[in-house]
Every structure is written in C-alpha cells, then in structure tokens.
Amino acid sequence: MPKPKKRGSNHQRGAGGQPRNVQPFSDEDASIETMSHCSGFSDPASFTEDGPEVDEEATQEDLEYKLKGFIDLTLDKSAKTRQAALESLKSAFSSKILYEFIMERRMTLTDSIERCIKKGKSDEQCAAAGLACLLCVQMGSGIESEEIFKTLGPILKKVVCDGTASVQARQACATCLAICCFIVTDDITELYSTMECLENIFTKAYQRDRDTNGVSSTHNTVLHVSALLAWTLLLTICPMNEVKKKIEMHLHKLPSLLSCDDLNMRIAAGETLALLFELARETDADFFYEDMDLLTEKLRALATDGNKHRAKVDKRKQRSVFRDVLRAVEERDFPTEMVKFGPERMYIDCWVKKQTYETFKEILGSGMQYHLQSNDFLRNVFELGPPVMLDAATLKTMKIPRFERHLYNSAAFKARTKARSKCRDKRADVGEFF
C-alpha cells in the first residue's frame, strides 16, 4: 500500500504545545483516499473521453495496483475504511471487465465479503452484498461462481431471515441471493430452496392483508418488495411444471397487494402479475383466470388514479406502469423498448426480459451498457451472441468529436427552448400544433 502523505512532522503539537501521536491511517483519510482513487472509474464513459492516447498497459497496471489496495482495506479495523473500500471495488467491477484480475483473487474477495456480511453493520453489509453480486456477474456462470455461492449463500439466507438485522441489510441480501442464484442455475434444489426463502418474506404481506381491511405500509414493506422482485427473477428460470405450481399458489393472492399504501409495492405486485400472466399463457394457450373482471377493474383504477392525496410524480409513475400492466393482462400486449449500447441494439419485448434487464441494471448502474457490450454472461442471458469486436480505427470513426457534440447539444437545446416557449405562450394558436 502507498504510504499516506505526512502532514508536517511525525508529531504535531496538541493543546498547550504538547506533542501527540498522529494515526498513520485515520478513518477520514482512508475514506477520502479510497473514494478519490475511484473517481476516475466510477463512470465507464470516463474511459472513452477524447484526449491524448495513453499507455493502456500502464493504465491497467495502475488500476490493478489500486484495486489490490482496496482489497487489503476490506480487512481494516475501521468500519468506515472497509465500507469505502467495498464501494470503491463496486465502482470498478461495475465499470470494467476484470475477469483475470478477479480470478486470481476470488477466494480472498469471497472471504472479505463473508467477513463484512457476518460482522459488519447495516451499511457495510449492504455494500458487501452489492459487491458479491458484481463478483458473480464478473465471473459468469462457471464453477467459480458456484464456489462463491456455496460460501455466501447460507450467510445471505441467514441475514434475510434474521428479524433482528436491519431492513436495509436484509433487503440487499435478498437481492444478492437471487442474482447469485440466477447466475448459478445448475442445482435445481438450491433454486427451489432460495425461492422458498424469499417466499417466506414477501408472503407476510398477504398475512397482513388478512388481518386488516387493507394493506398498510410498514417499515418492512421495502423488504417485502425486494423479496417479491427477487423471487420473480428466479421464477423466470424455473421449469414449466414448477412455474405452474407457483402461479396456482400466488396468482389469486397477489391482487391484494395492489391496495398497499406503498407505491413501490403496488408497482412490484402489478409487474409480477403481468409476468405471471405472460408465463401462464406460455404454458397454456387457453389459460383462464376466474376473477379477471375484478382484477382488470383494479388495474384500470390504478392506471387512471387521480386521488389528490397522492403526489403528482407518484401518480404519473403509477399510471404509466399500470397502463402497461393492464394491456398485458387484458390484451396480451407488451410495449417493446429498445436499448442502445455502442453500435448494437437490444429489444425488450416481454415482461420476463424486462424483469431481468431491470434487475441487472439496478446492480450495474451506469456500467450496464458497458457490460452488455463486453460481458459474455450477460450477452448470453439476453441472447446477444459473442461480443462485437471493433478495431481502434472503426471505434475512432464512430466517435463524434467533442466540438461537434457541443454544437449538436447547443442546437438541440435552442430547439427545445423555442418549442417550449410556444407551448407556454398563452397567445399561441393551439390549432397550429395539430
């Protein structure tokens, strides 16, 4: 590890002029140093900005040197230092493919994550769980990920089921458990066991509905939402006979969650219903749901909700989501979305694909596009084929110079301003817009 910079001599004067020892690596210095190292690779776009050519080998060596330091810091005595190191590793793993580097240190990383989840507090556990997800995403669906999951799976389940643990830690561990299990899909019994663990969490929302006239929002609702979405992700890779069992078990209970006070729970329940209907119709073309009229009535009410006590932003989001859900349930329709990454395009044309994409996007953040281009595992999940190999000359011709980007953005800004000014002008003739 590089030595910390000295702030003067080894001893500084304390109160009354008496010398006092200065800690060589304080919590504050560790956090600042750790995060400052990460600022360069927190955004994958920072690697492709215009500028003079650099020595890629030297840059890679420098990056690996910093990452080794972060791995060492995950064992530090200070909780702040460990958490900052975990966050820095997350930034690096989400923005670059580091397969070979991680392969050599996967056991060390797994041990560090295990220790942080077991002994850390809420924020540290969340950061460690997030790093575990990215570790498996980097390693793909090989034997290495299986070894990681065998070590971390039981610990993650323990935290998820631990009522004394913080809700945030349980929420992060539930998501991590599902993603790691999704990547390591060979053991079907482990898949069913993980889904049962998640079911035990979100089905408590059903029980609360039976106890009261409506589903009230509690501090555990965020956990129930995460568990439901995590369970839904795993349902997409289940065998069809298991899918049928789960549909029979949950399709009549999920509509009760549409009455929850929490917006995220209503949306999660609605999207899960749309996905269940999609899977049910794939398994049985003549699938019939008995309470269809009551369900569509509920969905239509949410898609046109105008209650004044709800925030405008929440109403817009809810109406947008439930319009799509209603179309899926009633008309078997899905609004196709297009995702651009580099020279490629991917079309999201079903709820299963949407659920998978949204889950990995939440984990990878701004690095999602980079991983779609370069990560073999993700490309296999979305059936994109092998990565498109482009030489440096082709990439250079595809890139728009910075000055041209500036001119284009300026012109677009002026056009938007003019259009909005016309719309806002009360004297404008409304008829000219039609």
C-alpha positions in Angstrom: 0.0 0.0 0.0 1.3 3.5 -0.7 2.2 5.4 2.4 -0.1 8.2 3.5 1.1 11.7 2.9 2.7 13.3 6.0 1.1 16.4 7.3 4.2 18.0 8.6 6.4 16.0 11.1 5.6 12.7 12.8 4.4 14.6 15.9 2.1 17.6 15.9 1.6 20.0 18.8 -1.6 19.4 20.7 -3.3 21.7 23.2 -0.8 23.5 25.4 2.1 22.8 22.9 2.4 19.2 24.0 3.2 16.7 21.1 0.7 14.0 20.3 0.9 10.9 18.0 -1.0 11.1 14.7 -2.7 7.9 13.4 -0.9 6.8 10.2 -4.3 5.9 8.5 -7.3 7.5 10.1 -10.9 6.8 9.2 -11.4 10.1 7.5 -8.1 9.9 5.5 -9.0 6.3 4.4 -12.4 7.3 3.2 -11.1 10.4 1.3 -8.2 8.5 -0.2 -10.3 5.5 -1.1 -13.0 7.5 -2.9 -10.6 9.8 -4.6 -8.9 6.8 -6.2 -12.3 5.6 -7.5 -13.4 8.9 -9.0 -11.7 8.0 -12.3 -13.6 4.8 -13.0 -17.0 5.4 -11.4 -18.4 6.2 -14.8 -17.5 3.9 -17.8 -17.8 6.9 -20.1 -14.7 8.3 -18.5 -12.6 5.7 -20.3 -13.7 6.8 -23.7 -13.4 10.6 -23.5 -11.4 12.4 -26.2 -7.9 13.1 -25.3 -4.3 12.1 -25.9 -3.5 8.4 -26.3 -2.3 6.7 -23.1 -0.4 3.6 -22.4 -3.2 1.0 -21.8 -0.8 -1.5 -20.2 0.4 1.1 -17.7 -3.1 2.3 -17.0 -4.3 -1.3 -16.4 -1.3 -1.9 -14.0 -2.1 1.3 -12.1 -5.8 0.3 -11.8 -4.9 -3.2 -10.6 -2.5 -1.7 -8.0 -5.3 0.5 -6.6 -7.7 -2.4 -6.6 -5.2 -4.6 -4.6 -5.0 -1.8 -2.1 -8.9 -1.7 -1.8 -9.0 -5.5 -1.3 -6.4 -5.0 1.6 -8.6 -2.3 3.1 -11.6 -4.6 3.3 -9.8 -6.2 6.2 -9.1 -2.9 8.0 -10.2 -2.4 11.6 -12.1 0.7 10.8 -15.7 0.1 9.6 -15.6 3.4 7.5 -12.5 2.2 5.8 -13.9 -1.2 5.0 -17.1 0.3 3.7 -15.3 2.8 1.5 -13.1 0.0 0.1 -16.2 -2.1 -0.7 -17.8 0.8 -2.5 -14.7 1.5 -4.5 -14.4 -2.1 -5.6 -18.1 -2.0 -6.6 -17.5 1.1 -8.8 -14.6 -0.7 -10.5 -16.4 -4.0 -11.0 -19.4 -2.3 -12.5 -17.5 -0.2 -15.0 -14.8 -2.6 -16.3 -14.4 -6.3 -17.1 -11.8 -7.6 -14.7 -12.1 -11.3 -15.1 -8.4 -12.3 -14.9 -7.7 -10.0 -12.0 -10.7 -11.3 -10.0 -10.0 -15.0 -11.0 -6.6 -14.8 -9.1 -8.2 -13.2 -6.0 -11.7 -14.6 -5.9 -11.2 -16.6 -2.7 -9.7 -13.5 -1.0 -12.6 -11.4 -2.1 -15.1 -14.0 -1.1 -13.6 -14.2 2.4 -13.6 -10.4 2.7 -17.3 -10.3 1.7 -18.2 -13.1 4.1 -16.5 -11.3 7.0 -18.1 -8.0 6.2 -21.6 -9.5 6.0 -21.1 -11.5 9.2 -19.5 -8.8 11.4 -20.4 -5.5 9.7 -23.2 -3.1 10.4 -26.1 -2.3 8.1 -24.3 -0.1 5.5 -21.3 -2.4 5.4 -23.5 -5.4 4.9 -25.3 -3.7 2.0 -22.0 -2.7 0.3 -20.7 -6.3 0.7 -23.9 -7.8 -0.7 -23.6 -5.5 -3.7 -20.0 -6.5 -4.3 -21.0 -10.2 -4.1 -23.5 -9.6 -6.9 -20.9 -7.9 -9.1 -18.3 -10.6 -8.3 -20.7 -13.3 -9.7 -21.6 -11.1 -12.7 -17.9 -10.8 -13.5 -17.2 -14.5 -13.1 -20.2 -15.6 -15.1 -22.0 -19.0 -14.7 -18.9 -21.2 -14.3 -17.6 -23.3 -11.4 -16.0 -20.2 -9.8 -19.4 -18.6 -9.2 -20.7 -21.9 -7.8 -17.9 -21.9 -5.2 -18.7 -18.3 -4.3 -22.4 -19.0 -4.0 -21.7 -22.1 -1.8 -19.8 -20.0 0.6 -22.0 -16.9 0.6 -25.5 -18.4 0.0 -26.1 -19.8 3.6 -24.9 -16.5 5.1 -27.1 -14.4 2.8 -30.1 -16.6 3.7 -29.3 -16.2 7.4 -29.4 -12.4 7.2 -32.6 -12.4 5.1 -34.4 -14.5 7.7 -32.9 -12.7 10.7 -35.6 -10.4 12.1 -33.0 -8.6 14.3 -30.9 -7.5 11.3 -31.6 -4.1 9.7 -34.2 -3.9 7.0 -31.7 -2.4 4.5 -29.2 -5.3 5.1 -32.0 -7.9 4.6 -33.2 -6.1 1.5 -29.7 -6.1 0.0 -29.0 -9.7 0.9 -32.4 -10.8 -0.6 -31.5 -9.2 -4.0 -27.9 -10.6 -3.8 -29.2 -14.0 -3.0 -31.5 -14.0 -6.1 -28.9 -12.7 -8.5 -26.2 -15.1 -7.4 -28.6 -18.0 -7.6 -29.8 -16.8 -11.1 -26.2 -16.9 -12.3 -25.5 -20.3 -10.7 -28.5 -22.3 -12.1 -27.2 -25.8 -12.3 -28.5 -27.0 -8.9 -32.3 -27.1 -9.1 -32.8 -27.9 -5.5 -30.8 -24.8 -4.5 -33.0 -22.8 -6.8 -36.2 -24.0 -5.1 -34.7 -23.6 -1.6 -33.8 -19.9 -2.4 -37.2 -19.2 -3.8 -38.8 -20.7 -0.7 -36.6 -18.4 1.5 -37.8 -15.4 -0.4 -41.4 -16.5 -0.4 -41.3 -16.7 3.4 -40.5 -13.0 3.4 -43.0 -11.4 0.9 -45.9 -13.7 1.7 -46.1 -12.0 5.1 -47.7 -9.1 3.2 -50.6 -11.5 2.4 -51.0 -12.3 6.1 -51.1 -8.7 7.0 -53.9 -8.2 4.4 -56.0 -10.9 6.1 -55.5 -9.3 9.5 -56.7 -5.9 8.3 -59.1 -4.4 5.8 -56.3 -3.0 3.7 -52.5 -3.5 3.4 -50.9 -0.8 5.5 -47.4 0.4 4.9 -44.8 -0.6 7.4 -41.0 -0.4 7.7 -40.8 -4.0 6.4 -42.6 -3.1 3.1 -39.3 -2.3 1.3 -38.0 -5.8 2.3 -41.2 -7.4 1.0 -40.9 -5.5 -2.3 -37.2 -6.6 -2.7 -38.1 -10.2 -1.8 -41.0 -10.3 -4.3 -38.9 -8.9 -7.2 -36.0 -11.2 -6.3 -38.4 -14.2 -6.3 -39.9 -13.1 -9.6 -36.5 -13.1 -11.2 -35.9 -16.7 -10.2 -39.3 -17.7 -11.4 -38.2 -16.8 -14.9 -35.7 -19.6 -15.0 -37.8 -22.3 -13.3 -39.0 -25.4 -15.2 -42.5 -25.1 -16.6 -44.1 -27.6 -14.1 -42.7 -25.5 -11.2 -44.0 -22.3 -12.8 -47.5 -23.7 -13.0 -47.3 -24.6 -9.2 -46.2 -21.1 -8.3 -48.9 -19.5 -10.5 -51.6 -21.5 -8.8 -50.2 -20.6 -5.4 -49.8 -16.8 -5.9 -51.9 -15.5 -8.7 -55.1 -15.2 -6.5 -53.2 -13.6 -3.6 -51.1 -11.0 -5.4 -54.0 -8.7 -6.3 -54.5 -8.0 -2.6 -51.1 -6.2 -2.7 -52.4 -3.7 -5.2 -54.2 -2.0 -2.3 -51.0 -1.3 -0.4 -50.2 2.2 0.7 -46.7 2.0 -0.6 -46.3 2.9 -4.3 -43.3 0.5 -4.9 -45.3 -2.4 -3.5 -48.2 -1.7 -5.8 -45.9 -1.4 -8.8 -44.0 -4.6 -7.9 -47.3 -6.5 -7.4 -48.6 -5.2 -10.8 -45.5 -6.1 -12.7 -45.3 -9.5 -11.1 -49.0 -10.1 -12.1 -48.2 -9.2 -15.7 -45.2 -11.6 -15.7 -47.3 -14.4 -14.2 -50.0 -13.9 -16.8 -47.3 -14.0 -19.5 -45.8 -17.2 -18.2 -49.2 -18.8 -17.7 -50.2 -18.2 -21.3 -46.9 -19.6 -22.5 -47.6 -22.8 -20.6 -51.3 -22.9 -21.6 -52.6 -21.0 -24.6 -56.2 -21.4 -23.2 -55.3 -20.2 -19.7 -58.4 -18.8 -17.9 -58.4 -16.6 -14.8 -61.7 -16.7 -12.9 -61.5 -13.2 -11.3 -60.4 -11.4 -14.5 -63.2 -8.8 -14.3 -62.4 -7.8 -10.7 -58.6 -7.7 -11.5 -59.0 -5.6 -14.6 -61.2 -3.2 -12.7 -58.5 -2.8 -10.1 -55.8 -2.3 -12.7 -57.9 0.2 -14.6 -58.5 2.2 -11.4 -54.7 2.3 -10.8 -54.0 3.2 -14.4 -56.4 6.2 -14.1 -55.8 7.1 -10.4 -56.5 10.8 -9.7 -56.5 10.8 -5.9 -55.4 14.2 -4.7 -53.7 12.9 -1.6 -51.0 11.2 -3.8 -48.0 13.1 -5.1 -48.1 14.1 -8.8 -44.9 12.3 -9.5 -46.2 9.1 -7.9 -49.4 9.3 -9.8 -47.6 9.7 -13.1 -45.4 6.8 -12.4 -48.2 4.6 -11.3 -50.5 5.4 -14.2 -47.6 4.7 -16.7 -46.8 1.3 -15.2 -50.4 0.1 -14.8 -51.4 1.1 -18.3 -48.8 -1.4 -19.5 -49.8 -4.0 -16.9 -53.5 -3.6 -17.9 -52.6 -4.1 -21.6 -50.6 -7.2 -20.7 -53.4 -8.8 -18.6 -56.3 -7.8 -20.8 -54.8 -7.7 -24.3 -51.7 -9.8 -24.0 -49.7 -6.9 -25.3 -46.2 -5.5 -24.3 -44.8 -2.1 -25.3 -41.5 -3.0 -26.9 -38.5 -1.0 -25.7 -35.1 -0.5 -27.4 -31.8 -0.3 -25.5 -28.8 1.1 -27.3 -25.2 0.2 -26.3 -22.3 1.1 -28.6 -23.1 0.1 -32.2 -25.7 -2.5 -31.1 -29.4 -2.5 -30.2 -31.4 -4.8 -28.0 -35.2 -5.0 -28.0 -37.0 -5.7 -24.7 -40.3 -7.4 -26.0 -41.6 -9.3 -23.0 -42.1 -9.0 -19.2 -39.5 -11.8 -18.5 -36.8 -9.9 -20.4 -37.8 -6.6 -18.8 -37.6 -8.0 -15.3 -34.2 -9.5 -16.0 -32.9 -6.3 -17.6 -34.2 -4.0 -14.7 -32.6 -6.3 -12.1 -29.1 -6.2 -13.6 -29.4 -2.5 -14.4 -30.1 -1.8 -10.8 -26.9 -3.6 -9.8 -24.6 -2.4 -12.6 -25.9 1.2 -12.8 -24.2 3.3 -15.4 -22.0 0.3 -16.3 -24.9 -1.7 -17.7 -24.2 -0.6 -21.3 -20.5 -1.5 -21.0 -21.3 -5.0 -19.7 -23.9 -5.6 -22.4 -21.1 -4.9 -24.9 -18.4 -6.9 -23.2 -19.7 -9.3 -20.6 -20.1 -12.9 -22.0 -22.5 -13.9 -19.3 -24.9 -11.0 -19.8 -24.7 -11.3 -23.6 -25.7 -15.0 -23.2 -28.6 -14.1 -20.9 -30.0 -11.7 -23.5 -29.1 -13.8 -26.5 -26.8 -11.2 -28.0 -24.1 -13.6 -29.2 -20.4 -13.1 -28.8 -19.1 -9.6 -28.2 -18.7 -7.4 -31.3 -15.0 -6.9 -31.9 -14.2 -3.5 -33.3 -10.7 -2.3 -34.1 -9.4 1.1 -32.9 -9.8 2.7 -36.3 -13.5 1.7 -36.5 -14.2 3.0 -33.0 -12.5 6.3 -33.8 -14.7 6.8 -36.9 -17.8 6.1 -34.8 -16.9 8.6 -32.1 -18.3 12.1 -32.6 -15.6 14.8 -31.8 -16.2 16.8 -28.7 -16.7 20.1 -30.6 -19.3 18.5 -32.8 -21.1 17.1 -29.8 -21.1 20.6 -28.3 -22.6 22.1 -31.4 -25.3 19.4 -31.7 -26.3 19.8 -28.0 -26.5 23.6 -28.3 -28.7 23.3 -31.4 -31.0 20.8 -29.7 -31.2 23.0 -26.6 -32.2 26.0 -28.6 -34.9 24.0 -30.5 -36.3 22.7 -27.2 -36.4 26.2 -25.8 -38.3 27.5 -28.8 -40.8 24.7 -28.8 -41.5 25.0 -25.1 -41.8 28.8 -25.4 -44.5 28.4 -28.0 -46.4 25.9 -25.8 -46.2 28.2 -22.8 -47.3 31.3 -24.6 -51.0 31.9 -23.9 -51.4 33.8 -27.1 -50.1 30.9 -29.3 -52.7 29.5 -31.6 -53.5 26.0 -30.2 -54.7 24.8 -33.6 -51.3 25.1 -35.3 -50.0 22.2 -33.2 -52.4 19.7 -34.6 
